[in-house]
Amino acid sequence: MASTSATQDTQAATQTQQSGLPWSQLESQPIQQIWGRLYAKSLKITSLGTKQALPVVSPTVSENYDLCEEEFKAGRVEDNHLCIDKTHLPEKMLARISKVHFTIHKDISDLLNPVYIEDCSRNGTYLNEKLIGTGRRMILKNNDVIGLAHATYKALQFKEVSRNQDELKNLPSAIRDKYYVGKKLGSGACGVVHLIFDTVSCQPYAMKHVVKNLLVESTRPRILNEPNRVMNEVNIMKALDHPCVIKMHDIVNRPTSVCMVLEYMEGGDLLTRITSQKALSEQTSKLFFLQMCLAVQYLHAKGITHRDLKPDNILLQDGNEETLLKVSDFGLSKFVHTDSVMRTLCGTPLYVAPEVLMTGGRGTYTSKVDIWSLGVVLFTMLSGTLPFSDEYGSPATEQIKRGKFSFRHRIWRSVSAPARKLIMDILTVDPKCRPSLEQIMQSTWMRDPDVTRKAEKLMGVKVNGGKKPSTSSDIENNNEKVFAEPPKKRQRTK
């Protein structure tokens, strides 16, 4: 492989085979994308094995390999991409090299997929002086050093050339050092979400990166990314532990930004599932709705009102029709004290409760706002449409304030009457007349033993049939009252 100048390391290189073929045949050869490069350090690179990552352009001695295939092998046997022999290492050192000492893998269907290095040796492959372990793998990142047979023998250095490294500079070093940052999963007003991987365990996570808005004065309206609001989400997430609520794995807080490392849900969000299928079946909707109710019931028992429930914030574990569901994104939530009220006008307009709109954020409202949002989500799952929209002849906000909606779409002909009745009960303008979560789960439509069994299997816990979960904080039965803070840890008596 021909040597490449340092300036080319930051570019995604492509290269065709140089085999002496006529140009007409050469042009028909597939173009190979170079995604990585191995540079020689202590190891002297003087020859390639019979399986080459790319053909040798010139017979001169090479000091680096360009990687473009999904697998690269290095070891003593000749059919490796890198055949390590006495021209590379002294005899004493060569004896510690296995036939296949290590392999490098990458799924090249997406150049932002991580690169894995697997230890296939008897005497050890090291990554940045850390032993990988026979049969185990770690993630190979830009500038990582590969050691052979001994931690201090730095044989090769890896360069990732298929991406611009500058795009990672805004992330804290604690994230860049511990995780491989992959593709973007989504973005919104409150941050950008990336797929990341723990470099040691290779476990995937979702990382939400939020830039704090430090230019916030007390006299100005609340801004989504102000520091207090960002840390509010962090504190809430740390305290939660429920199978249907997203779990925080790690957090890196900096003066200007915060990175929250969360469970990765491969199934994407509920909105995508609904739009891809036009609408969900009644049984699937019921299974998802039960899990949502249990999650919100848990949050309310902890004194937390979500305030931004919508399909975008509901994540699915996998692509199966019957799958575990988790409520996420608590950026608009808050702990509510017994003597406080929620006065902030927030939430997504098409899912927000009428009492929030009617007071313009200046009045008082309770956790019943979440129940209204659940009703809108249920309507959307069953029909693939929204109950309130500016496209229905009048402003959506006015429709919401009056609770004006109808089952106008023809799909409602196939939806059962108990399901329609439950939606009508939930989407009641007066929050005092709106059913509680316990009443919802005891409704005719929700009393379905088959769905309950499926939910219990997915969650790994028993469903309590709509009864409020017991907590040491002894939450009040009056659903219209605001909820207390989570119980504080009791001091140990001497």
Secondary structure, 3 states (H helix, E strand, C coil): CCCCCHHHHHCCCEECCCCCCCHHHHCCCCCEECCEEEEECCCCCCCCCCCCCCCCCCCCCCCEEEECCCEEEEECCCCCCEECCCCCCCHHHHCCCCCCCEEEEECCCCCCCCEEEEECCCCCEEECCEECCCCCEEEECCCCEEEECCCCCEEEEEEECCCCHHHHCCCCHHHHHHEEEEEEEEEECCEEEEEEEECCCCCEEEEEEEECCCCCCCCCCCCCCCHHHHHHHHHHHHCCCCCCECCEEEEEECCCEEEEEEECCCCCEHHHHHHHHCCCCHHHHHHHHHHHHHHHHHHHHCCEECCCCCHHHEEECCCCCCCCEEECCCCCCEECCCCCCECCCCCCHHHCCHHHHHHCCCCCECCHHHHHHHHHHHHHHHHCCCCCCHHHCCCHHHHHHHCCCCCCCHHHHHCCHHHHHHHHHHCCCCCCCCCCHHHHHCCCCCCCHHHHHHHHHHHCCCCCCCCCCCCCCCCCCCCCCCCCCCCCCCCCCC
